[in-house]
């Protein structure tokens, strides 16, 4: 996570600041985490996947393309996951609808 934050910090424009929404995974909130000056971490409340549309993306992929599979090799897993991701990427309307929340956009 430290390497990820350091790499992200290089992508933040000069004089800008980034806010990174995170779930409460242990590695996101570790005391050993080095948070660079141009990034602020904002943890989402625990057990609130509806606040994190990414959780809904993974749920859609598991429900439709990734669950109940047995793979003969690591490469087969990677190929299958890439195929699932490409299927989702071919459906931009679905990606957009996953991120919409009536309670957030309805006022």
N, C-alpha and C positions, 0 to 999 in steps of 0.2 A: 504494500500500500504506500509506503514511503517513496518507492521508485515511481509509482503511478502519480502521486501528488507532485513530485519534482518534475516529471515530464509534462503534466498538465500546466504547471506554473509557467513553463516556457511558451505555451500557446496563448497565454493571456496577454492581451495587447498592453503596451507600455502605458502606465498611468491608469490602467483599468484594474478591476477587482472581480474575482469570480466567486460565486456562491455555489457550493456543491451539495446537493441533496443526497443524503445517505440513509439506508436503513440502519438498524442498530446491530449489524453483524460485529462480532468482537474485534475484527481487524480494522473496522471503520472507527472504532472508539478507543483503541488501545492507548494506554498511557505512554507507550514508546513511539507513538506516531509523531512525526515531525511535520507540522503544518506550516507551509511557506507563507510569507507575508501577504502575497497577493491572492490568497484563497481563504475563504471562510467555510468551515464545515457546518452544515445544518442538518442534524439528525432528525429524521421523521419520527413521530411517535411510534412506540412499539406496537406490533400487531395491527397495523393499519395499511394493508396492502393497497387499499383503494386510493391512497394518497400517492402511490408510486405506480404510474402507468406501466413501467417496465415489468413489474410483477404480472400485470395482465398480459403483456406480450408473451412472457415465458409460459403462462398458463395456457394461452391459446396454442402455442407451439406444442406443449406437452399433450394437450387434449387432442390435437389433430394429427401430429406427425411424429412425436417423440416417445410416447408412452408404450408400455407393454412390448418392448422389442428385445430381442436377444441378438447380440452381434458376435461374429466370429473373430473380430480383431479390433484393435484400436483404430486402424485406418478405416474400417467399416463404420465405426462410431463417428469419426470426423466427417466422412463422406455423407452420412445420413444427416448429421447436424447441419452441414453446409447446404444440403438439399432443402431441408426444412427452412433454413434462414432465407434461401433464395425464393422459395415459394411465398414466404411472407413478404419479402421485398417486392415481389411482383404484384402485390395487392396494397398499393399505397392508401387506398380508401379505408382498408381495414386498420392499418396502422394509425391513421388519423382518427378513426372512430374509437379506438382503444384509449387514446389520450384525452378524449373529450369527457368532461364531467358536467352534467347539467347544473349541479349545485355550484360549480365554480364559474360557469360561463353564462348562467341564466339571469344575471342581474345587470 
